[in-house]
Amino acid sequence: MFALDLFKRRQRQCFAQLDLRGHCVALWELDQPPASGNWVQVHELEPRWIGGPLPAHALVAQQARKQQGWRLQRA
């Protein structure tokens, strides 16, 4: 039974907290998204990002679309 629990456990996700300018101020690896604050999901934790803007490749695809403000276009 213990072996099955290992497979059922959620994989931890990486998150970056951004300030008002969009610069990274904190990095965390968590089981679920933080409840408050300006957090985005990233692919990895890279300490060099702290204090500056996140590179485009760092954001998980869903977050990148949300920040860019994609809109549906009329056909």
mmCIF file of the N, C-alpha and C atoms, coordinates in Angstrom:
data_MODEL
# 
_entry.id   MODEL 
# 
loop_
_atom_site.group_PDB 
_atom_site.id 
_atom_site.type_symbol 
_atom_site.label_atom_id 
_atom_site.label_alt_id 
_atom_site.label_comp_id 
_atom_site.label_asym_id 
_atom_site.label_entity_id 
_atom_site.label_seq_id 
_atom_site.pdbx_PDB_ins_code 
_atom_site.Cartn_x 
_atom_site.Cartn_y 
_atom_site.Cartn_z 
_atom_site.occupancy 
_atom_site.B_iso_or_equiv 
_atom_site.pdbx_formal_charge 
_atom_site.auth_seq_id 
_atom_site.auth_comp_id 
_atom_site.auth_asym_id 
_atom_site.auth_atom_id 
_atom_site.pdbx_PDB_model_num 
ATOM 1   N N  . MET A 1 1  ? 0.817   -1.189 0.000   1.00 0.00 ? 1  MET A N  1 
ATOM 2   C CA . MET A 1 1  ? 0.000   0.000  0.000   1.00 0.00 ? 1  MET A CA 1 
ATOM 3   C C  . MET A 1 1  ? 0.866   1.259  0.000   1.00 0.00 ? 1  MET A C  1 
ATOM 4   N N  . PHE A 1 2  ? 1.976   1.231  0.710   1.00 0.00 ? 2  PHE A N  1 
ATOM 5   C CA . PHE A 1 2  ? 2.869   2.388  0.760   1.00 0.00 ? 2  PHE A CA 1 
ATOM 6   C C  . PHE A 1 2  ? 3.382   2.736  -0.639  1.00 0.00 ? 2  PHE A C  1 
ATOM 7   N N  . ALA A 1 3  ? 3.699   1.716  -1.430  1.00 0.00 ? 3  ALA A N  1 
ATOM 8   C CA . ALA A 1 3  ? 4.200   1.949  -2.785  1.00 0.00 ? 3  ALA A CA 1 
ATOM 9   C C  . ALA A 1 3  ? 3.154   2.674  -3.631  1.00 0.00 ? 3  ALA A C  1 
ATOM 10  N N  . LEU A 1 4  ? 1.888   2.338  -3.462  1.00 0.00 ? 4  LEU A N  1 
ATOM 11  C CA . LEU A 1 4  ? 0.828   3.009  -4.217  1.00 0.00 ? 4  LEU A CA 1 
ATOM 12  C C  . LEU A 1 4  ? 0.717   4.474  -3.823  1.00 0.00 ? 4  LEU A C  1 
ATOM 13  N N  . ASP A 1 5  ? 0.904   4.781  -2.537  1.00 0.00 ? 5  ASP A N  1 
ATOM 14  C CA . ASP A 1 5  ? 0.857   6.166  -2.078  1.00 0.00 ? 5  ASP A CA 1 
ATOM 15  C C  . ASP A 1 5  ? 1.949   7.007  -2.721  1.00 0.00 ? 5  ASP A C  1 
ATOM 16  N N  . LEU A 1 6  ? 3.094   6.430  -2.974  1.00 0.00 ? 6  LEU A N  1 
ATOM 17  C CA . LEU A 1 6  ? 4.182   7.160  -3.614  1.00 0.00 ? 6  LEU A CA 1 
ATOM 18  C C  . LEU A 1 6  ? 3.794   7.595  -5.024  1.00 0.00 ? 6  LEU A C  1 
ATOM 19  N N  . PHE A 1 7  ? 3.078   6.724  -5.732  1.00 0.00 ? 7  PHE A N  1 
ATOM 20  C CA . PHE A 1 7  ? 2.671   7.062  -7.091  1.00 0.00 ? 7  PHE A CA 1 
ATOM 21  C C  . PHE A 1 7  ? 1.519   8.062  -7.122  1.00 0.00 ? 7  PHE A C  1 
ATOM 22  N N  . LYS A 1 8  ? 0.699   8.083  -6.080  1.00 0.00 ? 8  LYS A N  1 
ATOM 23  C CA . LYS A 1 8  ? -0.452  8.973  -6.031  1.00 0.00 ? 8  LYS A CA 1 
ATOM 24  C C  . LYS A 1 8  ? -0.086  10.389 -5.603  1.00 0.00 ? 8  LYS A C  1 
ATOM 25  N N  . ARG A 1 9  ? 1.038   10.563 -4.965  1.00 0.00 ? 9  ARG A N  1 
ATOM 26  C CA . ARG A 1 9  ? 1.428   11.888 -4.475  1.00 0.00 ? 9  ARG A CA 1 
ATOM 27  C C  . ARG A 1 9  ? 1.590   12.863 -5.631  1.00 0.00 ? 9  ARG A C  1 
ATOM 28  N N  . ARG A 1 10 ? 1.149   14.076 -5.389  1.00 0.00 ? 10 ARG A N  1 
ATOM 29  C CA . ARG A 1 10 ? 1.283   15.114 -6.400  1.00 0.00 ? 10 ARG A CA 1 
ATOM 30  C C  . ARG A 1 10 ? 2.736   15.537 -6.547  1.00 0.00 ? 10 ARG A C  1 
ATOM 31  N N  . GLN A 1 11 ? 3.064   15.859 -7.754  1.00 0.00 ? 11 GLN A N  1 
ATOM 32  C CA . GLN A 1 11 ? 4.395   16.391 -8.000  1.00 0.00 ? 11 GLN A CA 1 
ATOM 33  C C  . GLN A 1 11 ? 4.413   17.849 -7.564  1.00 0.00 ? 11 GLN A C  1 
ATOM 34  N N  . ARG A 1 12 ? 5.461   18.254 -6.898  1.00 0.00 ? 12 ARG A N  1 
ATOM 35  C CA . ARG A 1 12 ? 5.554   19.637 -6.429  1.00 0.00 ? 12 ARG A CA 1 
ATOM 36  C C  . ARG A 1 12 ? 5.751   20.561 -7.628  1.00 0.00 ? 12 ARG A C  1 
ATOM 37  N N  . GLN A 1 13 ? 5.189   21.760 -7.520  1.00 0.00 ? 13 GLN A N  1 
ATOM 38  C CA . GLN A 1 13 ? 5.254   22.744 -8.589  1.00 0.00 ? 13 GLN A CA 1 
ATOM 39  C C  . GLN A 1 13 ? 6.108   23.922 -8.154  1.00 0.00 ? 13 GLN A C  1 
ATOM 40  N N  . CYS A 1 14 ? 6.712   24.594 -9.106  1.00 0.00 ? 14 CYS A N  1 
ATOM 41  C CA . CYS A 1 14 ? 7.569   25.742 -8.825  1.00 0.00 ? 14 CYS A CA 1 
ATOM 42  C C  . CYS A 1 14 ? 6.794   27.034 -9.087  1.00 0.00 ? 14 CYS A C  1 
ATOM 43  N N  . PHE A 1 15 ? 6.938   27.999 -8.172  1.00 0.00 ? 15 PHE A N  1 
ATOM 44  C CA . PHE A 1 15 ? 6.246   29.277 -8.289  1.00 0.00 ? 15 PHE A CA 1 
ATOM 45  C C  . PHE A 1 15 ? 7.215   30.423 -8.032  1.00 0.00 ? 15 PHE A C  1 
ATOM 46  N N  . ALA A 1 16 ? 6.996   31.528 -8.736  1.00 0.00 ? 16 ALA A N  1 
ATOM 47  C CA . ALA A 1 16 ? 7.768   32.754 -8.542  1.00 0.00 ? 16 ALA A CA 1 
ATOM 48  C C  . ALA A 1 16 ? 6.809   33.858 -8.137  1.00 0.00 ? 16 ALA A C  1 
ATOM 49  N N  . GLN A 1 17 ? 7.180   34.635 -7.112  1.00 0.00 ? 17 GLN A N  1 
ATOM 50  C CA . GLN A 1 17 ? 6.369   35.777 -6.694  1.00 0.00 ? 17 GLN A CA 1 
ATOM 51  C C  . GLN A 1 17 ? 6.941   37.013 -7.384  1.00 0.00 ? 17 GLN A C  1 
ATOM 52  N N  . LEU A 1 18 ? 6.029   37.804 -7.973  1.00 0.00 ? 18 LEU A N  1 
ATOM 53  C CA . LEU A 1 18 ? 6.442   39.000 -8.697  1.00 0.00 ? 18 LEU A CA 1 
ATOM 54  C C  . LEU A 1 18 ? 5.994   40.251 -7.959  1.00 0.00 ? 18 LEU A C  1 
ATOM 55  N N  . ASP A 1 19 ? 6.816   41.306 -8.047  1.00 0.00 ? 19 ASP A N  1 
ATOM 56  C CA . ASP A 1 19 ? 6.420   42.591 -7.456  1.00 0.00 ? 19 ASP A CA 1 
ATOM 57  C C  . ASP A 1 19 ? 5.571   43.357 -8.464  1.00 0.00 ? 19 ASP A C  1 
ATOM 58  N N  . LEU A 1 20 ? 5.255   44.604 -8.161  1.00 0.00 ? 20 LEU A N  1 
ATOM 59  C CA . LEU A 1 20 ? 4.388   45.405 -9.030  1.00 0.00 ? 20 LEU A CA 1 
ATOM 60  C C  . LEU A 1 20 ? 5.009   45.696 -10.397 1.00 0.00 ? 20 LEU A C  1 
ATOM 61  N N  . ARG A 1 21 ? 6.339   45.673 -10.462 1.00 0.00 ? 21 ARG A N  1 
ATOM 62  C CA . ARG A 1 21 ? 7.024   45.906 -11.740 1.00 0.00 ? 21 ARG A CA 1 
ATOM 63  C C  . ARG A 1 21 ? 7.188   44.624 -12.550 1.00 0.00 ? 21 ARG A C  1 
ATOM 64  N N  . GLY A 1 22 ? 6.809   43.471 -11.976 1.00 0.00 ? 22 GLY A N  1 
ATOM 65  C CA . GLY A 1 22 ? 6.962   42.190 -12.657 1.00 0.00 ? 22 GLY A CA 1 
ATOM 66  C C  . GLY A 1 22 ? 8.309   41.538 -12.419 1.00 0.00 ? 22 GLY A C  1 
ATOM 67  N N  . HIS A 1 23 ? 9.047   42.032 -11.410 1.00 0.00 ? 23 HIS A N  1 
ATOM 68  C CA . HIS A 1 23 ? 10.348  41.443 -11.074 1.00 0.00 ? 23 HIS A CA 1 
ATOM 69  C C  . HIS A 1 23 ? 10.170  40.360 -10.016 1.00 0.00 ? 23 HIS A C  1 
ATOM 70  N N  . CYS A 1 24 ? 10.965  39.315 -10.117 1.00 0.00 ? 24 CYS A N  1 
ATOM 71  C CA . CYS A 1 24 ? 10.899  38.181 -9.198  1.00 0.00 ? 24 CYS A CA 1 
ATOM 72  C C  . CYS A 1 24 ? 11.445  38.582 -7.819  1.00 0.00 ? 24 CYS A C  1 
ATOM 73  N N  . VAL A 1 25 ? 10.670  38.300 -6.776  1.00 0.00 ? 25 VAL A N  1 
ATOM 74  C CA . VAL A 1 25 ? 11.118  38.597 -5.417  1.00 0.00 ? 25 VAL A CA 1 
ATOM 75  C C  . VAL A 1 25 ? 11.248  37.338 -4.563  1.00 0.00 ? 25 VAL A C  1 
ATOM 76  N N  . ALA A 1 26 ? 10.662  36.213 -5.020  1.00 0.00 ? 26 ALA A N  1 
ATOM 77  C CA . ALA A 1 26 ? 10.748  34.971 -4.252  1.00 0.00 ? 26 ALA A CA 1 
ATOM 78  C C  . ALA A 1 26 ? 10.481  33.779 -5.160  1.00 0.00 ? 26 ALA A C  1 
ATOM 79  N N  . LEU A 1 27 ? 11.074  32.634 -4.805  1.00 0.00 ? 27 LEU A N  1 
ATOM 80  C CA . LEU A 1 27 ? 10.852  31.376 -5.518  1.00 0.00 ? 27 LEU A CA 1 
ATOM 81  C C  . LEU A 1 27 ? 10.505  30.296 -4.502  1.00 0.00 ? 27 LEU A C  1 
ATOM 82  N N  . TRP A 1 28 ? 9.478   29.507 -4.799  1.00 0.00 ? 28 TRP A N  1 
ATOM 83  C CA . TRP A 1 28 ? 9.058   28.444 -3.899  1.00 0.00 ? 28 TRP A CA 1 
ATOM 84  C C  . TRP A 1 28 ? 8.659   27.202 -4.686  1.00 0.00 ? 28 TRP A C  1 
ATOM 85  N N  . GLU A 1 29 ? 8.849   26.040 -4.068  1.00 0.00 ? 29 GLU A N  1 
ATOM 86  C CA . GLU A 1 29 ? 8.367   24.781 -4.620  1.00 0.00 ? 29 GLU A CA 1 
ATOM 87  C C  . GLU A 1 29 ? 7.274   24.286 -3.679  1.00 0.00 ? 29 GLU A C  1 
ATOM 88  N N  . LEU A 1 30 ? 6.041   24.176 -4.187  1.00 0.00 ? 30 LEU A N  1 
ATOM 89  C CA . LEU A 1 30 ? 4.876   23.882 -3.360  1.00 0.00 ? 30 LEU A CA 1 
ATOM 90  C C  . LEU A 1 30 ? 3.995   22.798 -3.985  1.00 0.00 ? 30 LEU A C  1 
ATOM 91  N N  . ASP A 1 31 ? 3.117   22.220 -3.149  1.00 0.00 ? 31 ASP A N  1 
ATOM 92  C CA . ASP A 1 31 ? 2.174   21.220 -3.633  1.00 0.00 ? 31 ASP A CA 1 
ATOM 93  C C  . ASP A 1 31 ? 0.997   21.849 -4.372  1.00 0.00 ? 31 ASP A C  1 
ATOM 94  N N  . GLN A 1 32 ? 0.656   23.079 -4.013  1.00 0.00 ? 32 GLN A N  1 
ATOM 95  C CA . GLN A 1 32 ? -0.459  23.773 -4.649  1.00 0.00 ? 32 GLN A CA 1 
ATOM 96  C C  . GLN A 1 32 ? -0.126  25.255 -4.758  1.00 0.00 ? 32 GLN A C  1 
ATOM 97  N N  . PRO A 1 33 ? -0.817  25.975 -5.653  1.00 0.00 ? 33 PRO A N  1 
ATOM 98  C CA . PRO A 1 33 ? -0.515  27.401 -5.826  1.00 0.00 ? 33 PRO A CA 1 
ATOM 99  C C  . PRO A 1 33 ? -0.752  28.196 -4.548  1.00 0.00 ? 33 PRO A C  1 
ATOM 100 N N  . PRO A 1 34 ? 0.044   29.232 -4.308  1.00 0.00 ? 34 PRO A N  1 
ATOM 101 C CA . PRO A 1 34 ? -0.168  30.096 -3.143  1.00 0.00 ? 34 PRO A CA 1 
ATOM 102 C C  . PRO A 1 34 ? -1.537  30.772 -3.215  1.00 0.00 ? 34 PRO A C  1 
ATOM 103 N N  . ALA A 1 35 ? -2.135  31.006 -2.037  1.00 0.00 ? 35 ALA A N  1 
ATOM 104 C CA . ALA A 1 35 ? -3.494  31.553 -1.969  1.00 0.00 ? 35 ALA A CA 1 
ATOM 105 C C  . ALA A 1 35 ? -3.538  33.053 -2.246  1.00 0.00 ? 35 ALA A C  1 
ATOM 106 N N  . SER A 1 36 ? -2.499  33.786 -1.894  1.00 0.00 ? 36 SER A N  1 
ATOM 107 C CA . SER A 1 36 ? -2.533  35.233 -2.099  1.00 0.00 ? 36 SER A CA 1 
ATOM 108 C C  . SER A 1 36 ? -1.190  35.722 -2.623  1.00 0.00 ? 36 SER A C  1 
ATOM 109 N N  . GLY A 1 37 ? -1.207  36.887 -3.230  1.00 0.00 ? 37 GLY A N  1 
ATOM 110 C CA . GLY A 1 37 ? 0.012   37.461 -3.778  1.00 0.00 ? 37 GLY A CA 1 
ATOM 111 C C  . GLY A 1 37 ? 0.059   37.284 -5.284  1.00 0.00 ? 37 GLY A C  1 
ATOM 112 N N  . ASN A 1 38 ? 1.021   37.892 -5.899  1.00 0.00 ? 38 ASN A N  1 
ATOM 113 C CA . ASN A 1 38 ? 1.192   37.835 -7.350  1.00 0.00 ? 38 ASN A CA 1 
ATOM 114 C C  . ASN A 1 38 ? 2.183   36.724 -7.684  1.00 0.00 ? 38 ASN A C  1 
ATOM 115 N N  . TRP A 1 39 ? 1.686   35.497 -7.807  1.00 0.00 ? 39 TRP A N  1 
ATOM 116 C CA . TRP A 1 39 ? 2.513   34.325 -8.060  1.00 0.00 ? 39 TRP A CA 1 
ATOM 117 C C  . TRP A 1 39 ? 2.246   33.786 -9.457  1.00 0.00 ? 39 TRP A C  1 
ATOM 118 N N  . VAL A 1 40 ? 3.285   33.310 -10.113 1.00 0.00 ? 40 VAL A N  1 
ATOM 119 C CA . VAL A 1 40 ? 3.155   32.640 -11.410 1.00 0.00 ? 40 VAL A CA 1 
ATOM 120 C C  . VAL A 1 40 ? 3.894   31.310 -11.326 1.00 0.00 ? 40 VAL A C  1 
ATOM 121 N N  . GLN A 1 41 ? 3.432   30.348 -12.100 1.00 0.00 ? 41 GLN A N  1 
ATOM 122 C CA . GLN A 1 41 ? 4.077   29.043 -12.111 1.00 0.00 ? 41 GLN A CA 1 
ATOM 123 C C  . GLN A 1 41 ? 5.221   29.059 -13.118 1.00 0.00 ? 41 GLN A C  1 
ATOM 124 N N  . VAL A 1 42 ? 6.361   28.511 -12.705 1.00 0.00 ? 42 VAL A N  1 
ATOM 125 C CA . VAL A 1 42 ? 7.546   28.445 -13.562 1.00 0.00 ? 42 VAL A CA 1 
ATOM 126 C C  . VAL A 1 42 ? 8.005   26.994 -13.678 1.00 0.00 ? 42 VAL A C  1 
ATOM 127 N N  . HIS A 1 43 ? 8.839   26.732 -14.673 1.00 0.00 ? 43 HIS A N  1 
ATOM 128 C CA . HIS A 1 43 ? 9.316   25.367 -14.915 1.00 0.00 ? 43 HIS A CA 1 
ATOM 129 C C  . HIS A 1 43 ? 10.376  24.911 -13.920 1.00 0.00 ? 43 HIS A C  1 
ATOM 130 N N  . GLU A 1 44 ? 11.132  25.847 -13.376 1.00 0.00 ? 44 GLU A N  1 
ATOM 131 C CA . GLU A 1 44 ? 12.235  25.506 -12.479 1.00 0.00 ? 44 GLU A CA 1 
ATOM 132 C C  . GLU A 1 44 ? 12.497  26.659 -11.524 1.00 0.00 ? 44 GLU A C  1 
ATOM 133 N N  . LEU A 1 45 ? 13.305  26.395 -10.513 1.00 0.00 ? 45 LEU A N  1 
ATOM 134 C CA . LEU A 1 45 ? 13.705  27.437 -9.570  1.00 0.00 ? 45 LEU A CA 1 
ATOM 135 C C  . LEU A 1 45 ? 15.133  27.867 -9.916  1.00 0.00 ? 45 LEU A C  1 
ATOM 136 N N  . GLU A 1 46 ? 15.285  29.107 -10.310 1.00 0.00 ? 46 GLU A N  1 
ATOM 137 C CA . GLU A 1 46 ? 16.594  29.629 -10.679 1.00 0.00 ? 46 GLU A CA 1 
ATOM 138 C C  . GLU A 1 46 ? 16.874  30.893 -9.862  1.00 0.00 ? 46 GLU A C  1 
ATOM 139 N N  . PRO A 1 47 ? 17.745  30.804 -8.868  1.00 0.00 ? 47 PRO A N  1 
ATOM 140 C CA . PRO A 1 47 ? 18.020  31.948 -7.992  1.00 0.00 ? 47 PRO A CA 1 
ATOM 141 C C  . PRO A 1 47 ? 18.476  33.209 -8.725  1.00 0.00 ? 47 PRO A C  1 
ATOM 142 N N  . ARG A 1 48 ? 19.056  33.070 -9.908  1.00 0.00 ? 48 ARG A N  1 
ATOM 143 C CA . ARG A 1 48 ? 19.519  34.245 -10.665 1.00 0.00 ? 48 ARG A CA 1 
ATOM 144 C C  . ARG A 1 48 ? 18.365  35.150 -11.100 1.00 0.00 ? 48 ARG A C  1 
ATOM 145 N N  . TRP A 1 49 ? 17.127  34.638 -11.092 1.00 0.00 ? 49 TRP A N  1 
ATOM 146 C CA . TRP A 1 49 ? 15.965  35.428 -11.510 1.00 0.00 ? 49 TRP A CA 1 
ATOM 147 C C  . TRP A 1 49 ? 15.556  36.451 -10.453 1.00 0.00 ? 49 TRP A C  1 
ATOM 148 N N  . ILE A 1 50 ? 15.928  36.234 -9.204  1.00 0.00 ? 50 ILE A N  1 
ATOM 149 C CA . ILE A 1 50 ? 15.494  37.138 -8.125  1.00 0.00 ? 50 ILE A CA 1 
ATOM 150 C C  . ILE A 1 50 ? 16.081  38.530 -8.356  1.00 0.00 ? 50 ILE A C  1 
ATOM 151 N N  . GLY A 1 51 ? 15.193  39.515 -8.305  1.00 0.00 ? 51 GLY A N  1 
ATOM 152 C CA . GLY A 1 51 ? 15.590  40.899 -8.502  1.00 0.00 ? 51 GLY A CA 1 
ATOM 153 C C  . GLY A 1 51 ? 15.400  41.406 -9.920  1.00 0.00 ? 51 GLY A C  1 
ATOM 154 N N  . GLY A 1 52 ? 15.013  40.530 -10.829 1.00 0.00 ? 52 GLY A N  1 
ATOM 155 C CA . GLY A 1 52 ? 14.821  40.951 -12.213 1.00 0.00 ? 52 GLY A CA 1 
ATOM 156 C C  . GLY A 1 52 ? 13.576  40.323 -12.816 1.00 0.00 ? 52 GLY A C  1 
ATOM 157 N N  . PRO A 1 53 ? 13.260  40.670 -14.057 1.00 0.00 ? 53 PRO A N  1 
ATOM 158 C CA . PRO A 1 53 ? 12.095  40.077 -14.714 1.00 0.00 ? 53 PRO A CA 1 
ATOM 159 C C  . PRO A 1 53 ? 12.367  38.615 -15.068 1.00 0.00 ? 53 PRO A C  1 
ATOM 160 N N  . LEU A 1 54 ? 11.315  37.824 -15.090 1.00 0.00 ? 54 LEU A N  1 
ATOM 161 C CA . LEU A 1 54 ? 11.465  36.417 -15.460 1.00 0.00 ? 54 LEU A CA 1 
ATOM 162 C C  . LEU A 1 54 ? 11.668  36.305 -16.964 1.00 0.00 ? 54 LEU A C  1 
ATOM 163 N N  . PRO A 1 55 ? 12.546  35.391 -17.405 1.00 0.00 ? 55 PRO A N  1 
ATOM 164 C CA . PRO A 1 55 ? 12.664  35.165 -18.852 1.00 0.00 ? 55 PRO A CA 1 
ATOM 165 C C  . PRO A 1 55 ? 11.388  34.487 -19.367 1.00 0.00 ? 55 PRO A C  1 
ATOM 166 N N  . ALA A 1 56 ? 11.044  34.721 -20.607 1.00 0.00 ? 56 ALA A N  1 
ATOM 167 C CA . ALA A 1 56 ? 9.810   34.183 -21.187 1.00 0.00 ? 56 ALA A CA 1 
ATOM 168 C C  . ALA A 1 56 ? 9.766   32.657 -21.123 1.00 0.00 ? 56 ALA A C  1 
ATOM 169 N N  . HIS A 1 57 ? 10.910  31.997 -21.283 1.00 0.00 ? 57 HIS A N  1 
ATOM 170 C CA . HIS A 1 57 ? 10.936  30.534 -21.280 1.00 0.00 ? 57 HIS A CA 1 
ATOM 171 C C  . HIS A 1 57 ? 10.680  29.945 -19.891 1.00 0.00 ? 57 HIS A C  1 
ATOM 172 N N  . ALA A 1 58 ? 10.742  30.752 -18.857 1.00 0.00 ? 58 ALA A N  1 
ATOM 173 C CA . ALA A 1 58 ? 10.579  30.251 -17.492 1.00 0.00 ? 58 ALA A CA 1 
ATOM 174 C C  . ALA A 1 58 ? 9.124   29.974 -17.137 1.00 0.00 ? 58 ALA A C  1 
ATOM 175 N N  . LEU A 1 59 ? 8.209   30.728 -17.737 1.00 0.00 ? 59 LEU A N  1 
ATOM 176 C CA . LEU A 1 59 ? 6.796   30.602 -17.387 1.00 0.00 ? 59 LEU A CA 1 
ATOM 177 C C  . LEU A 1 59 ? 6.177   29.337 -17.952 1.00 0.00 ? 59 LEU A C  1 
ATOM 178 N N  . VAL A 1 60 ? 5.320   28.707 -17.158 1.00 0.00 ? 60 VAL A N  1 
ATOM 179 C CA . VAL A 1 60 ? 4.539   27.573 -17.643 1.00 0.00 ? 60 VAL A CA 1 
ATOM 180 C C  . VAL A 1 60 ? 3.551   28.132 -18.661 1.00 0.00 ? 60 VAL A C  1 
ATOM 181 N N  . ALA A 1 61 ? 3.272   27.408 -19.721 1.00 0.00 ? 61 ALA A N  1 
ATOM 182 C CA . ALA A 1 61 ? 2.491   27.899 -20.863 1.00 0.00 ? 61 ALA A CA 1 
ATOM 183 C C  . ALA A 1 61 ? 1.188   28.571 -20.466 1.00 0.00 ? 61 ALA A C  1 
ATOM 184 N N  . GLN A 1 62 ? 0.442   28.000 -19.542 1.00 0.00 ? 62 GLN A N  1 
ATOM 185 C CA . GLN A 1 62 ? -0.840  28.569 -19.137 1.00 0.00 ? 62 GLN A CA 1 
ATOM 186 C C  . GLN A 1 62 ? -0.640  29.962 -18.556 1.00 0.00 ? 62 GLN A C  1 
ATOM 187 N N  . GLN A 1 63 ? 0.375   30.163 -17.759 1.00 0.00 ? 63 GLN A N  1 
ATOM 188 C CA . GLN A 1 63 ? 0.658   31.460 -17.163 1.00 0.00 ? 63 GLN A CA 1 
ATOM 189 C C  . GLN A 1 63 ? 1.105   32.451 -18.229 1.00 0.00 ? 63 GLN A C  1 
ATOM 190 N N  . ALA A 1 64 ? 1.884   32.003 -19.193 1.00 0.00 ? 64 ALA A N  1 
ATOM 191 C CA . ALA A 1 64 ? 2.362   32.905 -20.241 1.00 0.00 ? 64 ALA A CA 1 
ATOM 192 C C  . ALA A 1 64 ? 1.179   33.453 -21.024 1.00 0.00 ? 64 ALA A C  1 
ATOM 193 N N  . ARG A 1 65 ? 0.204   32.622 -21.349 1.00 0.00 ? 65 ARG A N  1 
ATOM 194 C CA . ARG A 1 65 ? -0.969  33.088 -22.078 1.00 0.00 ? 65 ARG A CA 1 
ATOM 195 C C  . ARG A 1 65 ? -1.757  34.090 -21.255 1.00 0.00 ? 65 ARG A C  1 
ATOM 196 N N  . LYS A 1 66 ? -1.902  33.829 -19.958 1.00 0.00 ? 66 LYS A N  1 
ATOM 197 C CA . LYS A 1 66 ? -2.681  34.713 -19.092 1.00 0.00 ? 66 LYS A CA 1 
ATOM 198 C C  . LYS A 1 66 ? -2.016  36.088 -19.007 1.00 0.00 ? 66 LYS A C  1 
ATOM 199 N N  . GLN A 1 67 ? -0.707  36.142 -18.887 1.00 0.00 ? 67 GLN A N  1 
ATOM 200 C CA . GLN A 1 67 ? -0.020  37.428 -18.756 1.00 0.00 ? 67 GLN A CA 1 
ATOM 201 C C  . GLN A 1 67 ? -0.033  38.220 -20.054 1.00 0.00 ? 67 GLN A C  1 
ATOM 202 N N  . GLN A 1 68 ? 0.017   37.525 -21.193 1.00 0.00 ? 68 GLN A N  1 
ATOM 203 C CA . GLN A 1 68 ? 0.023   38.221 -22.468 1.00 0.00 ? 68 GLN A CA 1 
ATOM 204 C C  . GLN A 1 68 ? -1.365  38.740 -22.834 1.00 0.00 ? 68 GLN A C  1 
ATOM 205 N N  . GLY A 1 69 ? -2.378  38.239 -22.178 1.00 0.00 ? 69 GLY A N  1 
ATOM 206 C CA . GLY A 1 69 ? -3.726  38.718 -22.423 1.00 0.00 ? 69 GLY A CA 1 
ATOM 207 C C  . GLY A 1 69 ? -4.284  38.270 -23.754 1.00 0.00 ? 69 GLY A C  1 
ATOM 208 N N  . TRP A 1 70 ? -4.066  37.035 -24.125 1.00 0.00 ? 70 TRP A N  1 
ATOM 209 C CA . TRP A 1 70 ? -4.604  36.521 -25.382 1.00 0.00 ? 70 TRP A CA 1 
ATOM 210 C C  . TRP A 1 70 ? -6.111  36.667 -25.397 1.00 0.00 ? 70 TRP A C  1 
ATOM 211 N N  . ARG A 1 71 ? -6.635  37.013 -26.521 1.00 0.00 ? 71 ARG A N  1 
ATOM 212 C CA . ARG A 1 71 ? -8.071  37.174 -26.670 1.00 0.00 ? 71 ARG A CA 1 
ATOM 213 C C  . ARG A 1 71 ? -8.553  36.319 -27.835 1.00 0.00 ? 71 ARG A C  1 
ATOM 214 N N  . LEU A 1 72 ? -9.792  35.934 -27.772 1.00 0.00 ? 72 LEU A N  1 
ATOM 215 C CA . LEU A 1 72 ? -10.385 35.213 -28.892 1.00 0.00 ? 72 LEU A CA 1 
ATOM 216 C C  . LEU A 1 72 ? -10.634 36.199 -30.027 1.00 0.00 ? 72 LEU A C  1 
ATOM 217 N N  . GLN A 1 73 ? -10.321 35.779 -31.225 1.00 0.00 ? 73 GLN A N  1 
ATOM 218 C CA . GLN A 1 73 ? -10.541 36.640 -32.377 1.00 0.00 ? 73 GLN A CA 1 
ATOM 219 C C  . GLN A 1 73 ? -11.785 36.191 -33.118 1.00 0.00 ? 73 GLN A C  1 
ATOM 220 N N  . ARG A 1 74 ? -12.492 37.149 -33.629 1.00 0.00 ? 74 ARG A N  1 
ATOM 221 C CA . ARG A 1 74 ? -13.671 36.828 -34.432 1.00 0.00 ? 74 ARG A CA 1 
ATOM 222 C C  . ARG A 1 74 ? -13.220 36.379 -35.801 1.00 0.00 ? 74 ARG A C  1 
ATOM 223 N N  . ALA A 1 75 ? -13.924 35.381 -36.314 1.00 0.00 ? 75 ALA A N  1 
ATOM 224 C CA . ALA A 1 75 ? -13.585 34.874 -37.647 1.00 0.00 ? 75 ALA A CA 1 
ATOM 225 C C  . ALA A 1 75 ? -14.319 35.624 -38.731 1.00 0.00 ? 75 ALA A C  1 
# 
